[in-house]
């Protein structure tokens, strides 16, 4: 996520962290570097300069008790970045409600509708999806397929061109706690789209009116947010495609400049890839500070308690080992997990991609083992390695690598369980193995 901006911010903060003392010259150099990083990340120039002035102004104020000047300056940078990137974390109501999604073509509204439905589903609510996009071909089929995938209630009328009629009929039939409407888009917010979303708004009477904006439009998000705010009085924003662009900082700050609060960000393509937007966590991840809270939340969502307990006690079999892999893959790409661990950029992207592919191969290798071999991998000798490699379409070296890594992770989990895991052990293990973050 925003790899280039993150790398530059980390570099700037690391420089000042290494200084023995911090003077005006050092602060000016830090501010200039951060300003360049923000502008390169598509943040509005005025906003970047505003941050610079605030940091300079606050850098030499009275230092809070217990902090050095250097620590104070780093805290000021963190505070000011948090402010321009959205401020306080939004409150998420879990009461029954109606949610209207709006946006232009290419924003990812339909897939976002399913992500949002899945989010509330995981919170114990019953979501219902209404297909009211009567303009885009195949929008009905796409939403129906996504609803089936997450087992959410769905309503639509294929071929019907009157969106308000669809919504009125849907409200008579569906029984969901959180009712989400996927509305039509256009290439631009023209008069026909304004009338349509205003008619839908009147017929649906939503508690939340959420604008869906793709991160790749950068600063153009400001004009879009202002236009939809004027037409609909939007309550919140969801920024999509955060995993695929360097312009996400520009989109988020542009929304902030309009007063529209970013509520969620979409960080992938599956229905699981929606996160509550928390500016503090976002800045922390950009700066390379671990976001373990989000990681734990993701792990809890996919974990089986009995399997997690076995992992922590280092009593897992090879079969349970692969089950944990599969659970980890539901948490998102390895690059996201390393970001949350504060290791974004420290493990080369190519290595992470290679490990992702390696994990797929390991599943085939484990499936080629006998039940006894999966229960007790220590019994696998040279002849068994040869047979397993042949059966899984792998090399003998790949089979041995899996067995070696299984042994390493088991030893590490034993250390962790005994409280003997030293500082740096986990990072070293990740660097050498690349793909075991979901097990920790």
C-alpha positions, -999 to +999 in steps of 0.1 A: +000+000+000+016+033-011+050+016-013+069+047-026+054+071-001+059+047+028+096+041+018+103+079+016+086+086+050+105+058+067+137+071+053+131+106+065+121+095+100+150+071+103+175+099+095+162+121+123+159+092+147+197+086+143+207+122+151+223+128+185+205+162+188+178+179+167+182+216+157+164+239+133+185+227+103+176+191+110+139+199+113+139+219+080+157+190+062+131+165+077+102+187+067+115+192+031+119+155+027+084+147+040+069+174+019+085+160-013+073+125-003+037+137+001+037+156-031+052+126-050+024+105-033-002+129-050-011+148-019-022+184-026+007+208-025-011+233-002-019+205+023+017+192+022+030+227+028+005+232+056+018+201+073+054+214+069+045+247+086+028+229+115+057+206+121+082+236+121+059+255+144+055+227+169+090+212+167+104+236+192+075+240+216+078+228+252+087+191+252+063+168+270+078+152+301+097+120+295+105+127+258+136+139+240+135+166+214+140+140+187+111+119+200+089+149+202+096+159+166+088+124+154+055+125+174+046+159+159+052+145+124+030+115+132+002+137+147+002+161+117+002+132+091-027+117+110-046+150+109-043+155+071-050+119+064-083+119+082-080+124+120-101+103+143-112+068+135-149+067+123-176+052+144-193+021+129-229+016+139-240-020+141-277-012+143-301-021+115-298+005+087-301+013+050-270+021+031-269+037-004-236+033-024-230+059-052-201+067-075-190+069-111-180+041-135-149+022-125-151+031-088-158-006-078-192+000-064-206-034-070-177-053-055-176-028-026-213-036-019-204-072-014-173-063+008-195-041+029-222-068+032-194-093+043-181-068+068-215-066+086-220-103+082-189-109+102-203-086+129-233-109+133-258-089+112-278-101+082-269-081+051-292-078+020-280-065-014-303-047-038-292-045-075-303-010-085-276-004-112-299-004-142-273+013-164-243-010-166-246-043-184-240-073-162-242-053-130-272-075-119-253-107-126-222-095-109-239-085-077-260-117-077-229-139-080-211-120-052-242-123-029-243-160-036-206-162-027-210-147+007-245-162+012-262-128+016-298-120+007-302-106-028-329-088-047-329-075-083-352-073-113-332-082-144-342-059-173-361-034-152-349+002-160-366+020-131-343+018-101-368+033-077-394+007-086-368-021-079-360-006-045-397-002-035-404-038-045-372-050-027-382-033+006-415-053+006-396-086+004-362-086+019-355-091+056-319-080+061-306-060+090-283-039+068-298-032+034-272-021+008-282-006-025-257-007-055-268+023-076-259+032-112-228+051-122-218+073-153-186+085-168-193+118-150-219+132-126-243+145-152-279+157-148-294+122-154-272+106-127-280+134-102-318+129-108-315+092-105-296+091-072-319+118-058-349+097-067-333+066-052-325+086-021-361+097-017-375+061-023-349+043-001-345+069+027-310+056+037-293+064+070-259+062+053-250+076+018-216+064+009-195+077-020-172+050-035-140+065-050-111+047-065-077+056-050-061+058-085-078+091-093-057+109-066-065+146-061-094+144-086-112+128-056-118+163-042-139+175-071-158+142-072-165+143-034-177+179-036-200+172-065-217+142-048-219+161-016-238+188-033-261+164-051-267+139-023-252+151+010-230+120+013-223+109+049-191+089+043-165+077+017-151+043+008-117+045-011-112+014-033-081+001-051-057+011-023-036-020-030-030-010-066-019+026-068+005+052-055-022+079-055-041+067-024-027+094-002-040+120-027-075+105-027-077+103+011-064+138+017-087+152-011-117+137+007-106+151+040-103+185+024-140+184+015-151+174+050-162+139+038-150+112+062-133+082+048-150+053+066-135+022+049-107+014+025-107-016+001-073-033+000-078-062-023-103-080-046-120-105-023-151-098-002-128-100+029-106-071+017-124-041+034-109-024+064-122+003+087-101+034+078-081+045+109-058+074+101-035+066+131-030+030+120-026+041+083+001+065+092+018+040+115+019+014+087+033+040+063+060+047+088+067+010+093+052+007+128+034-027+133-004-027+132-008-059+152-044-051+162-056-053+126-036-084+121-051-101+151-086-091+140-080-107+106-065-138+122-094-142+145-118-140+116-103-170+098-088-190+127-101-222+142-096-219+180-085-256+184-060-252+156-046-219+169-041-236+203-021-264+187+000-240+168+009-220+199+018-253+217+038-264+187+018-296+186+006-293+150+009-320+123+019-314+087-018-315+078-027-288+103+003-268+091-013-266+056-047-257+071-030-228+088-016-217+054-050-218+039-064-197+068-035-172+063-043-168+026-078-157+036-062-129+056-049-114+023-016-113+004+017-117+022+025-081+013-004-068+034+005-090+064+042-079+063+029-043+063+009-049+094+040-064+111+059-033+103+081-051+077+067-034+046+095-030+022+120-049+043+112-082+025+115-078-013+082-079-032+096-106-055+105-128-025+069-124-012+054-133-046+078-163-048+067-174-013+030-171-022+036-195-052+058-217-030+029-221-005+006-234-033+032-260-042+036-270-006-001-279-004+004-303-034+034-318-016+015-324+016-014-338-003+010-364-018+020-376+017+004-406+034-018-399+065+010-413+086+036-391+070+015-360+077+011-370+113+048-377+117+070-360+092+101-373+110+095-407+094+101-392+059+134-406+046+151-403+012+130-429-006+098-413+007+110-378-003+116-392-038+080-407-040+064-375-026+083-353-051+072-375-080+036-376-068+033-338-064+052-328-095+079-312-073+116-316-069+132-335-040+148-302-030+114-286-027+101-314-005+131-311+018+127-273+020+091-278+032+102-303+058+130-280+070+107-250+073+081-271+091+107-280+116+119-244+119+085-229+125+077-256+151+109-248+170+100-211+169+065-217+182+080-237+211+102-208+219+072-184+218+052-207+240+080-209+265+085-171+264+120-176+251+115-158+218+143-132+216+139-097+200+146-101+163+139-139+161+106-134+143+120-109+119+149-132+110+125-161+105+104-141+082+133-129+062+146-164+057+113-180+051+092-152+037+058-168+041+049-177+077+035-144+090-001-158+094+012-184+119+023-159+145 
